[in-house]
Amino acid sequence: MQWLKVIVAGLVEVLWVTSMNHAHNIPTWIVTLILIALSFFLVISASKHLPVGTTYTIFVGMGAIGTIIVDVIFNGASLSLVKIALLIILIVGILGLQMTTSEEES
């Protein structure tokens, strides 16, 4: 359950980082701030039951990977072989941290 919170927090992070690019008026800024608060609430809640270093690393890594993917798909950002290789390394690191950390650790 705690890992699910981290995953949802990472997905919400992608939303708020992406929404910052479109926050040109008060309502969109409010939505962005709500998404920021939700993502940090979820990651803080999960880190009470998981090691904070691993939790935060996975959260930030998911946000970075997701933001790059969204940027490539929706904004036409370039994607080189080097960038793909580095993303794969990041994904392997995130999966490795998650698989070697149990929920009972704190």
VEXLUM-218710 format. One record per atom (N, C-alpha, C): atom name; x, z, y. Coordinates in Angstrom, 1 decimal. Layout:
BEGIN
<pt CA,<X,Z,Y>>
...
This chain:
BEGIN
<pt N,<0.8,0.0,-1.2>>
<pt CA,<0.0,0.0,0.0>>
<pt C,<0.9,0.0,1.3>>
<pt N,<2.0,0.7,1.2>>
<pt CA,<2.8,0.8,2.4>>
<pt C,<3.5,-0.5,2.7>>
<pt N,<3.9,-1.2,1.6>>
<pt CA,<4.5,-2.5,1.8>>
<pt C,<3.5,-3.5,2.4>>
<pt N,<2.3,-3.4,2.0>>
<pt CA,<1.2,-4.3,2.6>>
<pt C,<1.1,-4.0,4.1>>
<pt N,<1.3,-2.8,4.5>>
<pt CA,<1.3,-2.5,6.0>>
<pt C,<2.4,-3.2,6.7>>
<pt N,<3.6,-3.2,6.0>>
<pt CA,<4.8,-3.9,6.6>>
<pt C,<4.6,-5.4,6.7>>
<pt N,<4.0,-5.9,5.6>>
<pt CA,<3.7,-7.4,5.6>>
<pt C,<2.7,-7.8,6.7>>
<pt N,<1.6,-7.0,6.8>>
<pt CA,<0.7,-7.3,7.9>>
<pt C,<1.3,-7.1,9.2>>
<pt N,<2.1,-6.1,9.4>>
<pt CA,<2.8,-5.8,10.7>>
<pt C,<3.7,-7.0,11.0>>
<pt N,<4.4,-7.6,10.0>>
<pt CA,<5.2,-8.7,10.3>>
<pt C,<4.4,-9.9,10.7>>
<pt N,<3.3,-10.2,10.1>>
<pt CA,<2.4,-11.3,10.4>>
<pt C,<1.8,-11.1,11.8>>
<pt N,<1.5,-9.9,12.1>>
<pt CA,<0.9,-9.6,13.5>>
<pt C,<2.0,-9.8,14.5>>
<pt N,<3.3,-9.5,14.1>>
<pt CA,<4.4,-9.7,15.1>>
<pt C,<4.5,-11.1,15.4>>
<pt N,<4.4,-12.0,14.4>>
<pt CA,<4.5,-13.4,14.7>>
<pt C,<3.4,-13.8,15.7>>
<pt N,<2.2,-13.3,15.5>>
<pt CA,<1.1,-13.6,16.4>>
<pt C,<1.4,-13.2,17.8>>
<pt N,<1.9,-11.9,18.0>>
<pt CA,<2.1,-11.5,19.4>>
<pt C,<3.3,-12.2,20.0>>
<pt N,<4.3,-12.5,19.3>>
<pt CA,<5.5,-13.2,19.8>>
<pt C,<5.0,-14.6,20.3>>
<pt N,<4.2,-15.3,19.4>>
<pt CA,<3.7,-16.6,19.7>>
<pt C,<2.7,-16.5,20.9>>
<pt N,<1.9,-15.5,20.9>>
<pt CA,<0.9,-15.4,22.0>>
<pt C,<1.6,-15.2,23.4>>
<pt N,<2.8,-14.6,23.4>>
<pt CA,<3.5,-14.4,24.7>>
<pt C,<3.7,-15.7,25.4>>
<pt N,<3.9,-16.7,24.6>>
<pt CA,<4.1,-18.1,25.2>>
<pt C,<2.9,-18.6,25.9>>
<pt N,<1.7,-18.1,25.5>>
<pt CA,<0.5,-18.6,26.1>>
<pt C,<-0.2,-17.5,27.0>>
<pt N,<0.4,-16.4,27.3>>
<pt CA,<-0.2,-15.4,28.1>>
<pt C,<0.0,-15.7,29.6>>
<pt N,<-0.9,-16.4,30.1>>
<pt CA,<-0.9,-16.8,31.5>>
<pt C,<-1.9,-16.1,32.4>>
<pt N,<-2.7,-15.3,31.8>>
<pt CA,<-3.7,-14.6,32.6>>
<pt C,<-4.0,-13.2,31.9>>
<pt N,<-4.8,-12.4,32.6>>
<pt CA,<-5.0,-11.0,32.2>>
<pt C,<-5.6,-10.9,30.8>>
<pt N,<-6.6,-11.7,30.4>>
<pt CA,<-7.2,-11.5,29.0>>
<pt C,<-6.1,-11.9,27.9>>
<pt N,<-5.3,-12.9,28.1>>
<pt CA,<-4.3,-13.2,27.1>>
<pt C,<-3.2,-12.2,27.0>>
<pt N,<-2.9,-11.6,28.2>>
<pt CA,<-1.9,-10.5,28.2>>
<pt C,<-2.5,-9.3,27.4>>
<pt N,<-3.8,-9.0,27.6>>
<pt CA,<-4.4,-7.9,26.9>>
<pt C,<-4.4,-8.1,25.4>>
<pt N,<-4.7,-9.3,25.0>>
<pt CA,<-4.6,-9.6,23.6>>
<pt C,<-3.2,-9.4,23.0>>
<pt N,<-2.2,-9.9,23.8>>
<pt CA,<-0.8,-9.8,23.4>>
<pt C,<-0.5,-8.3,23.2>>
<pt N,<-0.9,-7.5,24.2>>
<pt CA,<-0.5,-6.0,24.2>>
<pt C,<-1.2,-5.3,23.0>>
<pt N,<-2.5,-5.7,22.7>>
<pt CA,<-3.2,-5.2,21.5>>
<pt C,<-2.4,-5.5,20.2>>
<pt N,<-2.0,-6.8,20.1>>
<pt CA,<-1.2,-7.2,18.9>>
<pt C,<0.1,-6.5,18.8>>
<pt N,<0.8,-6.3,19.9>>
<pt CA,<2.0,-5.5,19.9>>
<pt C,<1.7,-4.1,19.4>>
<pt N,<0.7,-3.4,19.9>>
<pt CA,<0.4,-2.1,19.5>>
<pt C,<0.0,-2.0,18.1>>
<pt N,<-0.8,-3.0,17.6>>
<pt CA,<-1.2,-3.0,16.2>>
<pt C,<0.1,-3.2,15.3>>
<pt N,<0.9,-4.1,15.6>>
<pt CA,<2.1,-4.3,14.7>>
<pt C,<3.0,-3.1,14.7>>
<pt N,<3.2,-2.4,15.8>>
<pt CA,<4.1,-1.2,15.8>>
<pt C,<3.4,0.0,15.1>>
<pt N,<2.1,0.1,15.3>>
<pt CA,<1.3,1.1,14.6>>
<pt C,<1.5,1.0,13.1>>
<pt N,<1.3,-0.2,12.6>>
<pt CA,<1.4,-0.5,11.2>>
<pt C,<2.8,-0.2,10.6>>
<pt N,<3.9,-0.7,11.3>>
<pt CA,<5.2,-0.4,10.9>>
<pt C,<5.6,1.0,11.0>>
<pt N,<5.2,1.7,12.0>>
<pt CA,<5.5,3.2,12.1>>
<pt C,<4.8,3.9,11.0>>
<pt N,<3.5,3.6,10.7>>
<pt CA,<2.7,4.2,9.7>>
<pt C,<3.4,4.0,8.3>>
<pt N,<3.9,2.8,8.1>>
<pt CA,<4.6,2.5,6.8>>
<pt C,<5.9,3.3,6.7>>
<pt N,<6.6,3.4,7.8>>
<pt CA,<7.9,4.0,7.8>>
<pt C,<7.9,5.5,7.5>>
<pt N,<6.7,6.1,7.6>>
<pt CA,<6.5,7.5,7.3>>
<pt C,<6.7,7.7,5.7>>
<pt N,<6.5,6.6,5.0>>
<pt CA,<6.5,6.7,3.5>>
<pt C,<7.6,5.9,2.9>>
<pt N,<8.3,5.0,3.7>>
<pt CA,<9.4,4.2,3.2>>
<pt C,<10.6,4.5,4.1>>
<pt N,<11.8,4.1,3.6>>
<pt CA,<13.0,4.3,4.4>>
<pt C,<12.9,3.4,5.7>>
<pt N,<13.1,4.1,6.8>>
<pt CA,<12.9,3.4,8.1>>
<pt C,<13.8,2.2,8.3>>
<pt N,<15.0,2.3,7.8>>
<pt CA,<15.9,1.1,8.0>>
<pt C,<15.5,-0.1,7.3>>
<pt N,<15.1,0.1,6.0>>
<pt CA,<14.6,-1.0,5.2>>
<pt C,<13.3,-1.5,5.8>>
<pt N,<12.4,-0.7,6.1>>
<pt CA,<11.1,-1.0,6.7>>
<pt C,<11.2,-1.9,7.9>>
<pt N,<12.1,-1.4,8.9>>
<pt CA,<12.2,-2.1,10.1>>
<pt C,<12.9,-3.5,9.9>>
<pt N,<13.9,-3.5,9.0>>
<pt CA,<14.6,-4.7,8.8>>
<pt C,<13.7,-5.8,8.2>>
<pt N,<12.8,-5.4,7.3>>
<pt CA,<11.9,-6.4,6.7>>
<pt C,<10.9,-6.8,7.8>>
<pt N,<10.4,-5.9,8.6>>
<pt CA,<9.5,-6.2,9.6>>
<pt C,<10.0,-7.2,10.6>>
<pt N,<11.2,-6.9,11.1>>
<pt CA,<11.9,-7.8,12.1>>
<pt C,<12.2,-9.2,11.4>>
<pt N,<12.7,-9.1,10.2>>
<pt CA,<13.0,-10.4,9.5>>
<pt C,<11.8,-11.3,9.3>>
<pt N,<10.7,-10.7,8.9>>
<pt CA,<9.5,-11.4,8.7>>
<pt C,<9.1,-12.0,10.1>>
<pt N,<9.2,-11.3,11.1>>
<pt CA,<8.8,-11.8,12.4>>
<pt C,<9.7,-12.9,12.9>>
<pt N,<11.0,-12.8,12.6>>
<pt CA,<11.9,-13.9,13.0>>
<pt C,<11.6,-15.2,12.2>>
<pt N,<11.5,-15.0,10.9>>
<pt CA,<11.2,-16.2,10.0>>
<pt C,<9.9,-16.8,10.4>>
<pt N,<8.8,-16.0,10.5>>
<pt CA,<7.5,-16.5,10.8>>
<pt C,<7.5,-17.2,12.2>>
<pt N,<8.2,-16.6,13.2>>
<pt CA,<8.2,-17.2,14.5>>
<pt C,<8.9,-18.6,14.5>>
<pt N,<10.0,-18.7,13.8>>
<pt CA,<10.7,-19.9,13.7>>
<pt C,<9.8,-21.0,13.0>>
<pt N,<9.1,-20.6,11.9>>
<pt CA,<8.2,-21.5,11.2>>
<pt C,<7.1,-22.0,12.1>>
<pt N,<6.5,-21.1,12.8>>
<pt CA,<5.4,-21.4,13.8>>
<pt C,<5.9,-22.3,14.9>>
<pt N,<7.1,-22.0,15.4>>
<pt CA,<7.7,-22.9,16.4>>
<pt C,<8.0,-24.3,15.9>>
<pt N,<8.4,-24.4,14.7>>
<pt CA,<8.7,-25.8,14.1>>
<pt C,<7.4,-26.5,13.9>>
<pt N,<6.4,-25.9,13.4>>
<pt CA,<5.1,-26.5,13.0>>
<pt C,<4.3,-26.9,14.3>>
<pt N,<4.2,-25.9,15.2>>
<pt CA,<3.2,-26.1,16.3>>
<pt C,<3.9,-26.6,17.6>>
<pt N,<5.2,-26.3,17.8>>
<pt CA,<5.9,-26.6,19.0>>
<pt C,<6.9,-27.7,18.9>>
<pt N,<7.1,-28.2,17.7>>
<pt CA,<8.0,-29.3,17.5>>
<pt C,<9.5,-28.9,17.6>>
<pt N,<9.8,-27.7,17.4>>
<pt CA,<11.2,-27.2,17.4>>
<pt C,<12.0,-27.9,16.3>>
<pt N,<13.3,-28.1,16.5>>
<pt CA,<14.1,-28.8,15.5>>
<pt C,<14.4,-27.8,14.4>>
<pt N,<14.7,-28.4,13.2>>
<pt CA,<15.0,-27.6,12.1>>
<pt C,<16.2,-28.3,11.3>>
<pt N,<17.4,-27.8,11.5>>
<pt CA,<18.6,-28.4,10.9>>
<pt C,<18.8,-27.8,9.5>>
<pt N,<19.7,-28.4,8.8>>
<pt CA,<20.1,-27.9,7.5>>
<pt C,<20.7,-26.5,7.6>>
<pt N,<21.5,-26.3,8.6>>
<pt CA,<22.1,-25.0,8.8>>
<pt C,<21.1,-23.9,9.1>>
<pt N,<20.1,-24.3,9.9>>
<pt CA,<19.0,-23.3,10.2>>
<pt C,<18.2,-23.0,8.9>>
<pt N,<18.0,-24.0,8.1>>
<pt CA,<17.2,-23.8,6.9>>
<pt C,<18.1,-22.9,5.9>>
<pt N,<19.4,-23.2,5.8>>
<pt CA,<20.2,-22.3,5.0>>
<pt C,<20.3,-20.9,5.5>>
<pt N,<20.3,-20.7,6.8>>
<pt CA,<20.3,-19.3,7.3>>
<pt C,<19.0,-18.6,7.1>>
<pt N,<17.9,-19.3,7.2>>
<pt CA,<16.6,-18.8,6.9>>
<pt C,<16.5,-18.4,5.4>>
<pt N,<17.0,-19.2,4.5>>
<pt CA,<17.0,-18.9,3.1>>
<pt C,<17.8,-17.6,2.8>>
<pt N,<19.0,-17.5,3.5>>
<pt CA,<19.8,-16.3,3.3>>
<pt C,<19.0,-15.1,3.8>>
<pt N,<18.4,-15.2,5.0>>
<pt CA,<17.6,-14.1,5.5>>
<pt C,<16.4,-13.7,4.5>>
<pt N,<15.8,-14.7,4.0>>
<pt CA,<14.7,-14.4,3.0>>
<pt C,<15.2,-13.7,1.8>>
<pt N,<16.3,-14.2,1.3>>
<pt CA,<16.9,-13.5,0.1>>
<pt C,<17.3,-12.1,0.4>>
<pt N,<17.8,-11.8,1.6>>
<pt CA,<18.2,-10.5,2.0>>
<pt C,<16.9,-9.6,2.1>>
<pt N,<15.9,-10.1,2.7>>
<pt CA,<14.6,-9.3,2.9>>
<pt C,<14.0,-9.0,1.5>>
<pt N,<14.0,-10.0,0.6>>
<pt CA,<13.4,-9.8,-0.7>>
<pt C,<14.3,-8.8,-1.5>>
<pt N,<15.6,-8.9,-1.3>>
<pt CA,<16.5,-8.0,-2.0>>
<pt C,<16.3,-6.5,-1.5>>
<pt N,<16.2,-6.3,-0.2>>
<pt CA,<15.9,-5.0,0.3>>
<pt C,<14.6,-4.4,-0.2>>
<pt N,<13.6,-5.3,-0.2>>
<pt CA,<12.2,-4.8,-0.7>>
<pt C,<12.3,-4.5,-2.1>>
<pt N,<12.9,-5.3,-2.9>>
<pt CA,<12.9,-5.0,-4.4>>
<pt C,<13.8,-3.8,-4.8>>
<pt N,<14.7,-3.5,-4.0>>
<pt CA,<15.6,-2.4,-4.3>>
<pt C,<15.2,-1.0,-3.6>>
<pt N,<14.1,-1.1,-2.9>>
<pt CA,<13.6,0.1,-2.3>>
<pt C,<12.2,0.5,-2.8>>
<pt N,<12.1,1.8,-3.3>>
<pt CA,<10.8,2.2,-3.8>>
<pt C,<10.1,2.9,-2.7>>
<pt N,<8.7,3.1,-2.9>>
<pt CA,<7.9,3.8,-1.9>>
<pt C,<8.2,5.2,-1.9>>
<pt N,<8.8,5.8,-2.9>>
<pt CA,<9.1,7.2,-3.0>>
<pt C,<10.3,7.6,-2.2>>
<pt N,<11.2,6.6,-1.9>>
<pt CA,<12.3,6.9,-1.0>>
<pt C,<11.9,7.3,0.4>>
<pt N,<12.6,8.2,1.0>>
<pt CA,<12.3,8.5,2.4>>
<pt C,<13.5,9.1,3.1>>
